[in-house]
Amino acid sequence: MPHMKDSPRRSDAQRNRERILEVALAELSCCPDVPLSAIARKAGVGQATFYRNFPNREALVLEIYRHEMGHVADSAAQLLDTRPPAQALRAWMDRLSEFAMTKAGLADAIRQVTGAPGGPAKPAHTPVTDAAALLLRANEEAGTIRPGVTADDFLLAIAGLWQLDPREDWRPRATRLLDLVMDGLRRGAPEG
């Protein structure tokens, strides 16, 4: 049976979905209460197309969250392919802080949909935890961090990122915090 390419209809549907997610991310990051009709209009799709992809606000917000967390997680392997393990880990920490700060409005939208009684649960951080584990393993094997640090330890250590105010000049403080965590990871490393 010959290999069949995606039909034009399927690729249009995929483009529509990606466009909705892109517009929704920008809109919800600015205003967690933005009407879904405004997102559909800005994405250039009709109401029927919008609701076929995302039947309600909860479905949309949770898919954006999964989508964005997937990008952050995927960047770990890309960084390891292009940099030494310690540099890859530190660069990934910066990406995670960028995600945490620039998506603060999205966090409000997530709290709104997951905080309602009987509402959906917030998606697990599994892709980010797996990415952290990948980077930590690579660094442990290279001898650049102390042995035995788990992804959960690491994520707890950087949890202060989520306490920073994204409306202020958060970058210098995030850099100091992440450098401090990196210094702690290096302490006791076989290489050091």
C-alpha positions in Angstrom: 0.0 0.0 0.0 1.6 3.3 -1.0 2.4 5.9 1.7 -0.3 8.5 1.9 0.4 12.1 2.8 -1.8 14.1 5.1 -4.8 15.4 3.3 -5.0 19.2 2.8 -8.0 19.2 5.1 -6.0 17.5 7.9 -3.1 19.9 7.6 -5.5 22.9 7.5 -7.1 21.5 10.7 -3.6 21.2 12.3 -2.7 24.8 11.3 -6.0 26.0 12.7 -5.4 24.2 16.0 -1.8 25.6 16.2 -3.0 29.1 15.4 -5.7 28.9 18.1 -3.1 27.8 20.7 -0.7 30.6 19.7 -3.3 33.3 19.9 -4.9 31.9 23.1 -1.5 31.8 24.8 -0.9 35.4 24.0 -4.4 36.5 25.0 -4.7 34.4 28.1 -1.3 35.5 29.3 -2.5 39.1 29.2 -6.0 38.6 30.4 -7.1 35.3 31.9 -10.8 36.2 31.4 -10.6 36.9 27.7 -13.7 35.7 25.9 -13.2 32.6 23.8 -15.0 34.3 21.0 -12.3 37.0 20.9 -9.6 34.3 20.7 -11.4 32.6 17.8 -11.8 35.9 16.0 -8.1 36.8 16.4 -7.1 33.3 15.3 -9.2 33.8 12.2 -11.3 30.7 12.8 -15.1 30.4 13.0 -16.9 29.5 16.3 -17.6 25.9 15.0 -13.9 25.3 14.2 -12.9 26.7 17.6 -15.3 24.6 19.6 -14.5 21.5 17.6 -10.9 21.8 18.7 -11.6 23.1 22.2 -15.2 22.5 23.5 -14.7 24.7 26.6 -12.2 27.1 28.3 -10.9 24.3 30.5 -9.9 22.2 27.4 -8.2 25.2 25.8 -6.2 26.3 28.9 -5.1 22.8 29.8 -3.9 22.1 26.2 -1.9 25.4 26.1 -0.3 24.4 29.4 0.6 20.9 28.1 1.8 22.4 24.8 4.1 25.0 26.5 5.4 22.6 29.1 6.2 20.2 26.2 8.3 22.9 24.5 10.3 23.6 27.7 10.8 19.9 28.2 11.9 19.2 24.6 14.5 21.9 24.8 16.5 19.8 27.4 17.6 17.2 24.8 18.3 19.9 22.2 20.5 21.8 24.6 22.4 18.6 25.5 23.0 18.0 21.8 24.7 21.4 21.4 26.4 22.1 24.7 28.4 20.5 27.5 26.1 19.1 30.2 26.7 21.8 32.8 26.0 24.6 30.2 22.9 22.7 29.0 21.5 22.5 32.5 22.1 26.1 33.3 20.6 27.3 29.9 17.6 25.0 30.5 17.1 26.6 33.9 16.9 30.0 32.2 14.3 28.6 29.8 12.3 27.4 32.7 12.4 30.8 34.4 11.4 32.5 31.2 8.4 30.1 31.0 7.5 30.7 34.6 7.6 34.5 34.3 6.2 35.1 30.8 3.3 32.7 31.3 2.2 34.2 34.7 -1.1 35.3 33.2 -1.6 31.8 31.9 -1.0 30.5 35.5 -4.0 32.7 36.6 -6.1 31.1 33.8 -5.0 27.6 34.9 -5.9 28.4 38.6 -9.3 29.6 37.4 -10.1 26.4 35.6 -8.5 23.9 38.0 -9.7 25.7 41.1 -13.4 25.3 40.4 -15.2 22.6 42.4 -15.4 19.5 40.2 -13.0 21.1 37.7 -10.2 19.3 36.0 -6.9 18.6 37.8 -3.9 20.7 36.8 -1.7 18.6 34.4 1.3 16.9 35.9 4.7 18.4 35.4 5.9 15.0 34.1 7.6 16.2 30.9 9.5 18.9 32.8 10.4 16.4 35.6 11.6 14.0 32.9 13.7 16.7 31.2 15.3 17.7 34.5 16.1 14.1 35.2 17.7 13.8 31.7 19.9 16.9 32.4 20.8 15.8 35.9 21.8 12.3 34.7 24.0 13.7 32.0 25.7 16.0 34.5 26.2 13.3 37.0 27.7 11.0 34.4 30.1 13.9 33.4 31.0 14.5 37.0 29.9 18.1 36.9 27.3 17.9 39.7 27.1 16.1 43.0 25.8 12.6 42.7 22.3 11.6 43.8 20.3 14.8 43.0 16.8 13.8 41.9 14.5 15.8 39.5 12.1 16.3 42.4 15.0 17.7 44.6 16.0 20.0 41.7 12.5 21.3 41.1 12.0 22.0 44.8 15.3 23.9 44.9 14.2 26.2 42.0 10.6 26.6 43.2 11.5 30.1 44.3 11.2 31.2 40.7 7.4 31.0 41.0 7.5 33.5 43.8 9.0 36.2 41.7 6.7 39.0 40.4 6.7 38.9 36.6 5.6 42.6 36.5 8.9 43.6 38.0 12.5 43.3 36.7 12.6 39.6 37.6 15.6 38.5 35.4 18.5 39.7 37.7 16.9 38.0 40.7 16.1 34.8 38.8 19.7 34.7 37.5 21.1 35.0 41.1 18.7 32.3 42.3 19.6 29.9 39.5 23.3 30.6 39.9 23.0 29.8 43.6 21.2 26.5 42.8 23.9 25.7 40.2 26.7 26.4 42.7 25.0 24.0 45.1 24.7 21.3 42.5 28.4 21.6 41.7 29.5 21.4 45.4 30.7 17.9 46.0 31.0 17.0 42.2 33.7 14.5 41.5 35.2 16.9 38.8 35.3 19.8 41.3 
